[in-house]
Amino acid sequence: MKSFFMIPALLLLSHIGFAQAKNIKINNTTGCTIHLSLRLSEPTIDPCAPKYEGAEFAVPPFTVMTFDYTNYPGSAASGAQYFLYAKIFQAASGSGCTGLGDAVGVGETCSGFPQSAMVKAHESNCTVCGDVKAIWYPQPNPNDYAILEIIP
């Protein structure tokens, strides 16, 4: 009888008991400038729904950046607390590169995006820099850093 009640309890905990990170570390190990934006959620509304969108920003080659939920590109006073996913662009918005508006998302499982994806990165002059892989590493402790790694 105990196991009968234990299964629904575990299922409930698996949905609401996951932790999203309040901090993020972006590690670009490629020779390409990567353009991306971050999406955050608000736990009191729905921790799996993107509520806040940061501004697009560039991560230079071979660079590590860290942010917390109160200080990220395009952040504003809000109820955002958890990094949910990143949107990685093929080229900078407004670069004039025709046909390069595509982006991929990587993030937390509940975001609906995979935890890894490939994207073809382009330079500001629209030439191909290379195929890169974005990998999102979630963290079980919300005070740890979610890690977004960009690798060749």
mmCIF file of the C-alpha atoms, coordinates in Angstrom:
data_MODEL
# 
_entry.id   MODEL 
# 
loop_
_atom_site.group_PDB 
_atom_site.id 
_atom_site.type_symbol 
_atom_site.label_atom_id 
_atom_site.label_alt_id 
_atom_site.label_comp_id 
_atom_site.label_asym_id 
_atom_site.label_entity_id 
_atom_site.label_seq_id 
_atom_site.pdbx_PDB_ins_code 
_atom_site.Cartn_x 
_atom_site.Cartn_y 
_atom_site.Cartn_z 
_atom_site.occupancy 
_atom_site.B_iso_or_equiv 
_atom_site.pdbx_formal_charge 
_atom_site.auth_seq_id 
_atom_site.auth_comp_id 
_atom_site.auth_asym_id 
_atom_site.auth_atom_id 
_atom_site.pdbx_PDB_model_num 
ATOM 1   C CA . MET A 1 1   ? 0.000  0.000  0.000   1.00 0.00 ? 1   MET A CA 1 
ATOM 2   C CA . LYS A 1 2   ? 2.895  2.335  0.744   1.00 0.00 ? 2   LYS A CA 1 
ATOM 3   C CA . SER A 1 3   ? 4.247  1.927  -2.782  1.00 0.00 ? 3   SER A CA 1 
ATOM 4   C CA . PHE A 1 4   ? 0.805  2.799  -4.163  1.00 0.00 ? 4   PHE A CA 1 
ATOM 5   C CA . PHE A 1 5   ? 1.050  6.263  -2.582  1.00 0.00 ? 5   PHE A CA 1 
ATOM 6   C CA . MET A 1 6   ? 4.794  6.585  -3.143  1.00 0.00 ? 6   MET A CA 1 
ATOM 7   C CA . ILE A 1 7   ? 4.603  6.488  -6.964  1.00 0.00 ? 7   ILE A CA 1 
ATOM 8   C CA . PRO A 1 8   ? 2.308  9.542  -7.334  1.00 0.00 ? 8   PRO A CA 1 
ATOM 9   C CA . ALA A 1 9   ? 4.376  11.417 -4.740  1.00 0.00 ? 9   ALA A CA 1 
ATOM 10  C CA . LEU A 1 10  ? 7.606  10.722 -6.634  1.00 0.00 ? 10  LEU A CA 1 
ATOM 11  C CA . LEU A 1 11  ? 6.034  11.764 -9.921  1.00 0.00 ? 11  LEU A CA 1 
ATOM 12  C CA . LEU A 1 12  ? 4.886  15.024 -8.384  1.00 0.00 ? 12  LEU A CA 1 
ATOM 13  C CA . LEU A 1 13  ? 8.313  15.701 -6.892  1.00 0.00 ? 13  LEU A CA 1 
ATOM 14  C CA . SER A 1 14  ? 10.035 14.941 -10.183 1.00 0.00 ? 14  SER A CA 1 
ATOM 15  C CA . HIS A 1 15  ? 7.988  17.681 -11.841 1.00 0.00 ? 15  HIS A CA 1 
ATOM 16  C CA . ILE A 1 16  ? 8.128  20.382 -9.179  1.00 0.00 ? 16  ILE A CA 1 
ATOM 17  C CA . GLY A 1 17  ? 11.305 19.307 -7.442  1.00 0.00 ? 17  GLY A CA 1 
ATOM 18  C CA . PHE A 1 18  ? 13.776 20.066 -10.223 1.00 0.00 ? 18  PHE A CA 1 
ATOM 19  C CA . ALA A 1 19  ? 16.129 22.977 -9.748  1.00 0.00 ? 19  ALA A CA 1 
ATOM 20  C CA . GLN A 1 20  ? 17.038 25.600 -12.274 1.00 0.00 ? 20  GLN A CA 1 
ATOM 21  C CA . ALA A 1 21  ? 20.090 27.759 -11.879 1.00 0.00 ? 21  ALA A CA 1 
ATOM 22  C CA . LYS A 1 22  ? 20.061 31.386 -10.789 1.00 0.00 ? 22  LYS A CA 1 
ATOM 23  C CA . ASN A 1 23  ? 23.528 31.788 -12.335 1.00 0.00 ? 23  ASN A CA 1 
ATOM 24  C CA . ILE A 1 24  ? 24.975 30.920 -15.715 1.00 0.00 ? 24  ILE A CA 1 
ATOM 25  C CA . LYS A 1 25  ? 28.489 30.438 -17.049 1.00 0.00 ? 25  LYS A CA 1 
ATOM 26  C CA . ILE A 1 26  ? 28.972 30.697 -20.813 1.00 0.00 ? 26  ILE A CA 1 
ATOM 27  C CA . ASN A 1 27  ? 32.167 29.098 -22.107 1.00 0.00 ? 27  ASN A CA 1 
ATOM 28  C CA . ASN A 1 28  ? 32.935 29.734 -25.776 1.00 0.00 ? 28  ASN A CA 1 
ATOM 29  C CA . THR A 1 29  ? 35.830 27.430 -26.675 1.00 0.00 ? 29  THR A CA 1 
ATOM 30  C CA . THR A 1 30  ? 35.577 28.149 -30.407 1.00 0.00 ? 30  THR A CA 1 
ATOM 31  C CA . GLY A 1 31  ? 37.360 30.633 -32.642 1.00 0.00 ? 31  GLY A CA 1 
ATOM 32  C CA . CYS A 1 32  ? 33.961 32.116 -33.581 1.00 0.00 ? 32  CYS A CA 1 
ATOM 33  C CA . THR A 1 33  ? 32.057 35.018 -32.061 1.00 0.00 ? 33  THR A CA 1 
ATOM 34  C CA . ILE A 1 34  ? 28.760 33.542 -30.864 1.00 0.00 ? 34  ILE A CA 1 
ATOM 35  C CA . HIS A 1 35  ? 25.574 35.640 -30.760 1.00 0.00 ? 35  HIS A CA 1 
ATOM 36  C CA . LEU A 1 36  ? 22.912 34.582 -28.291 1.00 0.00 ? 36  LEU A CA 1 
ATOM 37  C CA . SER A 1 37  ? 20.200 35.682 -25.908 1.00 0.00 ? 37  SER A CA 1 
ATOM 38  C CA . LEU A 1 38  ? 19.055 34.195 -22.611 1.00 0.00 ? 38  LEU A CA 1 
ATOM 39  C CA . ARG A 1 39  ? 15.516 33.352 -21.490 1.00 0.00 ? 39  ARG A CA 1 
ATOM 40  C CA . LEU A 1 40  ? 14.510 33.270 -17.849 1.00 0.00 ? 40  LEU A CA 1 
ATOM 41  C CA . SER A 1 41  ? 11.491 31.998 -15.980 1.00 0.00 ? 41  SER A CA 1 
ATOM 42  C CA . GLU A 1 42  ? 9.597  33.176 -12.954 1.00 0.00 ? 42  GLU A CA 1 
ATOM 43  C CA . PRO A 1 43  ? 9.058  30.397 -10.410 1.00 0.00 ? 43  PRO A CA 1 
ATOM 44  C CA . THR A 1 44  ? 5.863  31.824 -8.952  1.00 0.00 ? 44  THR A CA 1 
ATOM 45  C CA . ILE A 1 45  ? 4.134  31.698 -12.340 1.00 0.00 ? 45  ILE A CA 1 
ATOM 46  C CA . ASP A 1 46  ? 5.606  28.704 -14.181 1.00 0.00 ? 46  ASP A CA 1 
ATOM 47  C CA . PRO A 1 47  ? 9.275  27.723 -13.800 1.00 0.00 ? 47  PRO A CA 1 
ATOM 48  C CA . CYS A 1 48  ? 9.194  26.072 -17.237 1.00 0.00 ? 48  CYS A CA 1 
ATOM 49  C CA . ALA A 1 49  ? 7.705  28.966 -19.217 1.00 0.00 ? 49  ALA A CA 1 
ATOM 50  C CA . PRO A 1 50  ? 9.991  31.631 -20.670 1.00 0.00 ? 50  PRO A CA 1 
ATOM 51  C CA . LYS A 1 51  ? 8.862  34.878 -19.089 1.00 0.00 ? 51  LYS A CA 1 
ATOM 52  C CA . TYR A 1 52  ? 11.818 37.211 -19.642 1.00 0.00 ? 52  TYR A CA 1 
ATOM 53  C CA . GLU A 1 53  ? 14.077 37.577 -22.661 1.00 0.00 ? 53  GLU A CA 1 
ATOM 54  C CA . GLY A 1 54  ? 17.473 39.156 -22.445 1.00 0.00 ? 54  GLY A CA 1 
ATOM 55  C CA . ALA A 1 55  ? 19.053 41.209 -25.212 1.00 0.00 ? 55  ALA A CA 1 
ATOM 56  C CA . GLU A 1 56  ? 21.143 39.582 -27.907 1.00 0.00 ? 56  GLU A CA 1 
ATOM 57  C CA . PHE A 1 57  ? 24.845 39.800 -27.115 1.00 0.00 ? 57  PHE A CA 1 
ATOM 58  C CA . ALA A 1 58  ? 28.137 38.536 -28.506 1.00 0.00 ? 58  ALA A CA 1 
ATOM 59  C CA . VAL A 1 59  ? 30.491 36.101 -26.811 1.00 0.00 ? 59  VAL A CA 1 
ATOM 60  C CA . PRO A 1 60  ? 33.959 36.569 -28.322 1.00 0.00 ? 60  PRO A CA 1 
ATOM 61  C CA . PRO A 1 61  ? 36.129 33.561 -29.249 1.00 0.00 ? 61  PRO A CA 1 
ATOM 62  C CA . PHE A 1 62  ? 37.769 31.710 -26.367 1.00 0.00 ? 62  PHE A CA 1 
ATOM 63  C CA . THR A 1 63  ? 35.844 33.676 -23.738 1.00 0.00 ? 63  THR A CA 1 
ATOM 64  C CA . VAL A 1 64  ? 34.101 32.785 -20.480 1.00 0.00 ? 64  VAL A CA 1 
ATOM 65  C CA . MET A 1 65  ? 31.257 34.975 -19.204 1.00 0.00 ? 65  MET A CA 1 
ATOM 66  C CA . THR A 1 66  ? 29.217 34.617 -16.026 1.00 0.00 ? 66  THR A CA 1 
ATOM 67  C CA . PHE A 1 67  ? 25.899 36.197 -15.094 1.00 0.00 ? 67  PHE A CA 1 
ATOM 68  C CA . ASP A 1 68  ? 23.368 35.958 -12.321 1.00 0.00 ? 68  ASP A CA 1 
ATOM 69  C CA . TYR A 1 69  ? 19.626 36.421 -12.675 1.00 0.00 ? 69  TYR A CA 1 
ATOM 70  C CA . THR A 1 70  ? 19.816 40.094 -11.666 1.00 0.00 ? 70  THR A CA 1 
ATOM 71  C CA . ASN A 1 71  ? 22.597 41.031 -14.080 1.00 0.00 ? 71  ASN A CA 1 
ATOM 72  C CA . TYR A 1 72  ? 22.524 39.626 -17.600 1.00 0.00 ? 72  TYR A CA 1 
ATOM 73  C CA . PRO A 1 73  ? 22.482 41.395 -20.994 1.00 0.00 ? 73  PRO A CA 1 
ATOM 74  C CA . GLY A 1 74  ? 19.119 43.087 -21.359 1.00 0.00 ? 74  GLY A CA 1 
ATOM 75  C CA . SER A 1 75  ? 18.096 42.418 -17.771 1.00 0.00 ? 75  SER A CA 1 
ATOM 76  C CA . ALA A 1 76  ? 15.450 44.581 -16.199 1.00 0.00 ? 76  ALA A CA 1 
ATOM 77  C CA . ALA A 1 77  ? 13.800 44.680 -12.815 1.00 0.00 ? 77  ALA A CA 1 
ATOM 78  C CA . SER A 1 78  ? 11.556 41.654 -12.901 1.00 0.00 ? 78  SER A CA 1 
ATOM 79  C CA . GLY A 1 79  ? 10.513 38.514 -11.119 1.00 0.00 ? 79  GLY A CA 1 
ATOM 80  C CA . ALA A 1 80  ? 12.893 36.427 -13.232 1.00 0.00 ? 80  ALA A CA 1 
ATOM 81  C CA . GLN A 1 81  ? 14.982 34.081 -11.148 1.00 0.00 ? 81  GLN A CA 1 
ATOM 82  C CA . TYR A 1 82  ? 15.997 31.054 -13.207 1.00 0.00 ? 82  TYR A CA 1 
ATOM 83  C CA . PHE A 1 83  ? 17.864 30.639 -16.476 1.00 0.00 ? 83  PHE A CA 1 
ATOM 84  C CA . LEU A 1 84  ? 15.661 28.460 -18.653 1.00 0.00 ? 84  LEU A CA 1 
ATOM 85  C CA . TYR A 1 85  ? 17.360 28.343 -22.079 1.00 0.00 ? 85  TYR A CA 1 
ATOM 86  C CA . ALA A 1 86  ? 19.636 30.138 -24.507 1.00 0.00 ? 86  ALA A CA 1 
ATOM 87  C CA . LYS A 1 87  ? 18.873 31.030 -28.094 1.00 0.00 ? 87  LYS A CA 1 
ATOM 88  C CA . ILE A 1 88  ? 21.995 30.849 -30.306 1.00 0.00 ? 88  ILE A CA 1 
ATOM 89  C CA . PHE A 1 89  ? 21.901 32.765 -33.591 1.00 0.00 ? 89  PHE A CA 1 
ATOM 90  C CA . GLN A 1 90  ? 23.748 31.935 -36.819 1.00 0.00 ? 90  GLN A CA 1 
ATOM 91  C CA . ALA A 1 91  ? 24.797 35.577 -37.157 1.00 0.00 ? 91  ALA A CA 1 
ATOM 92  C CA . ALA A 1 92  ? 24.210 38.842 -35.334 1.00 0.00 ? 92  ALA A CA 1 
ATOM 93  C CA . SER A 1 93  ? 20.774 40.355 -35.807 1.00 0.00 ? 93  SER A CA 1 
ATOM 94  C CA . GLY A 1 94  ? 21.043 43.347 -38.076 1.00 0.00 ? 94  GLY A CA 1 
ATOM 95  C CA . SER A 1 95  ? 24.248 42.013 -39.646 1.00 0.00 ? 95  SER A CA 1 
ATOM 96  C CA . GLY A 1 96  ? 22.718 42.183 -43.096 1.00 0.00 ? 96  GLY A CA 1 
ATOM 97  C CA . CYS A 1 97  ? 23.467 38.511 -43.710 1.00 0.00 ? 97  CYS A CA 1 
ATOM 98  C CA . THR A 1 98  ? 20.534 37.317 -45.777 1.00 0.00 ? 98  THR A CA 1 
ATOM 99  C CA . GLY A 1 99  ? 19.000 33.983 -44.917 1.00 0.00 ? 99  GLY A CA 1 
ATOM 100 C CA . LEU A 1 100 ? 20.819 33.699 -41.580 1.00 0.00 ? 100 LEU A CA 1 
ATOM 101 C CA . GLY A 1 101 ? 17.989 34.456 -39.198 1.00 0.00 ? 101 GLY A CA 1 
ATOM 102 C CA . ASP A 1 102 ? 17.857 30.894 -37.925 1.00 0.00 ? 102 ASP A CA 1 
ATOM 103 C CA . ALA A 1 103 ? 18.589 30.163 -34.304 1.00 0.00 ? 103 ALA A CA 1 
ATOM 104 C CA . VAL A 1 104 ? 18.699 27.082 -32.114 1.00 0.00 ? 104 VAL A CA 1 
ATOM 105 C CA . GLY A 1 105 ? 17.652 26.782 -28.512 1.00 0.00 ? 105 GLY A CA 1 
ATOM 106 C CA . VAL A 1 106 ? 19.314 24.713 -25.799 1.00 0.00 ? 106 VAL A CA 1 
ATOM 107 C CA . GLY A 1 107 ? 18.303 24.578 -22.180 1.00 0.00 ? 107 GLY A CA 1 
ATOM 108 C CA . GLU A 1 108 ? 16.554 22.944 -19.279 1.00 0.00 ? 108 GLU A CA 1 
ATOM 109 C CA . THR A 1 109 ? 14.615 19.779 -20.082 1.00 0.00 ? 109 THR A CA 1 
ATOM 110 C CA . CYS A 1 110 ? 11.289 21.376 -19.216 1.00 0.00 ? 110 CYS A CA 1 
ATOM 111 C CA . SER A 1 111 ? 11.914 24.241 -21.697 1.00 0.00 ? 111 SER A CA 1 
ATOM 112 C CA . GLY A 1 112 ? 11.137 21.927 -24.598 1.00 0.00 ? 112 GLY A CA 1 
ATOM 113 C CA . PHE A 1 113 ? 14.568 22.516 -26.109 1.00 0.00 ? 113 PHE A CA 1 
ATOM 114 C CA . PRO A 1 114 ? 17.293 19.866 -26.291 1.00 0.00 ? 114 PRO A CA 1 
ATOM 115 C CA . GLN A 1 115 ? 20.345 20.136 -24.081 1.00 0.00 ? 115 GLN A CA 1 
ATOM 116 C CA . SER A 1 116 ? 22.608 20.248 -27.123 1.00 0.00 ? 116 SER A CA 1 
ATOM 117 C CA . ALA A 1 117 ? 22.326 21.471 -30.710 1.00 0.00 ? 117 ALA A CA 1 
ATOM 118 C CA . MET A 1 118 ? 24.502 22.336 -33.694 1.00 0.00 ? 118 MET A CA 1 
ATOM 119 C CA . VAL A 1 119 ? 24.578 25.745 -35.371 1.00 0.00 ? 119 VAL A CA 1 
ATOM 120 C CA . LYS A 1 120 ? 26.619 27.190 -38.239 1.00 0.00 ? 120 LYS A CA 1 
ATOM 121 C CA . ALA A 1 121 ? 28.248 30.355 -36.865 1.00 0.00 ? 121 ALA A CA 1 
ATOM 122 C CA . HIS A 1 122 ? 28.988 33.270 -39.191 1.00 0.00 ? 122 HIS A CA 1 
ATOM 123 C CA . GLU A 1 123 ? 31.365 36.210 -38.969 1.00 0.00 ? 123 GLU A CA 1 
ATOM 124 C CA . SER A 1 124 ? 30.137 39.818 -39.132 1.00 0.00 ? 124 SER A CA 1 
ATOM 125 C CA . ASN A 1 125 ? 30.985 39.860 -42.877 1.00 0.00 ? 125 ASN A CA 1 
ATOM 126 C CA . CYS A 1 126 ? 28.606 36.881 -43.330 1.00 0.00 ? 126 CYS A CA 1 
ATOM 127 C CA . THR A 1 127 ? 31.329 34.309 -44.079 1.00 0.00 ? 127 THR A CA 1 
ATOM 128 C CA . VAL A 1 128 ? 31.051 30.954 -42.343 1.00 0.00 ? 128 VAL A CA 1 
ATOM 129 C CA . CYS A 1 129 ? 33.171 30.664 -39.227 1.00 0.00 ? 129 CYS A CA 1 
ATOM 130 C CA . GLY A 1 130 ? 32.285 27.040 -38.575 1.00 0.00 ? 130 GLY A CA 1 
ATOM 131 C CA . ASP A 1 131 ? 29.865 24.505 -37.202 1.00 0.00 ? 131 ASP A CA 1 
ATOM 132 C CA . VAL A 1 132 ? 29.653 24.755 -33.435 1.00 0.00 ? 132 VAL A CA 1 
ATOM 133 C CA . LYS A 1 133 ? 27.833 22.744 -30.821 1.00 0.00 ? 133 LYS A CA 1 
ATOM 134 C CA . ALA A 1 134 ? 25.999 24.382 -27.931 1.00 0.00 ? 134 ALA A CA 1 
ATOM 135 C CA . ILE A 1 135 ? 25.594 22.242 -24.814 1.00 0.00 ? 135 ILE A CA 1 
ATOM 136 C CA . TRP A 1 136 ? 23.510 23.207 -21.772 1.00 0.00 ? 136 TRP A CA 1 
ATOM 137 C CA . TYR A 1 137 ? 24.544 21.565 -18.505 1.00 0.00 ? 137 TYR A CA 1 
ATOM 138 C CA . PRO A 1 138 ? 21.806 22.015 -15.889 1.00 0.00 ? 138 PRO A CA 1 
ATOM 139 C CA . GLN A 1 139 ? 22.650 22.031 -12.201 1.00 0.00 ? 139 GLN A CA 1 
ATOM 140 C CA . PRO A 1 140 ? 20.692 20.345 -9.397  1.00 0.00 ? 140 PRO A CA 1 
ATOM 141 C CA . ASN A 1 141 ? 21.383 23.205 -6.984  1.00 0.00 ? 141 ASN A CA 1 
ATOM 142 C CA . PRO A 1 142 ? 19.779 26.544 -7.972  1.00 0.00 ? 142 PRO A CA 1 
ATOM 143 C CA . ASN A 1 143 ? 22.721 28.465 -6.490  1.00 0.00 ? 143 ASN A CA 1 
ATOM 144 C CA . ASP A 1 144 ? 25.210 26.694 -8.773  1.00 0.00 ? 144 ASP A CA 1 
ATOM 145 C CA . TYR A 1 145 ? 25.958 27.832 -12.310 1.00 0.00 ? 145 TYR A CA 1 
ATOM 146 C CA . ALA A 1 146 ? 24.124 26.364 -15.272 1.00 0.00 ? 146 ALA A CA 1 
ATOM 147 C CA . ILE A 1 147 ? 26.806 25.965 -17.925 1.00 0.00 ? 147 ILE A CA 1 
ATOM 148 C CA . LEU A 1 148 ? 26.387 26.799 -21.588 1.00 0.00 ? 148 LEU A CA 1 
ATOM 149 C CA . GLU A 1 149 ? 29.384 25.433 -23.444 1.00 0.00 ? 149 GLU A CA 1 
ATOM 150 C CA . ILE A 1 150 ? 30.069 26.263 -27.085 1.00 0.00 ? 150 ILE A CA 1 
ATOM 151 C CA . ILE A 1 151 ? 32.508 23.813 -28.653 1.00 0.00 ? 151 ILE A CA 1 
ATOM 152 C CA . PRO A 1 152 ? 33.890 23.307 -32.181 1.00 0.00 ? 152 PRO A CA 1 
# 
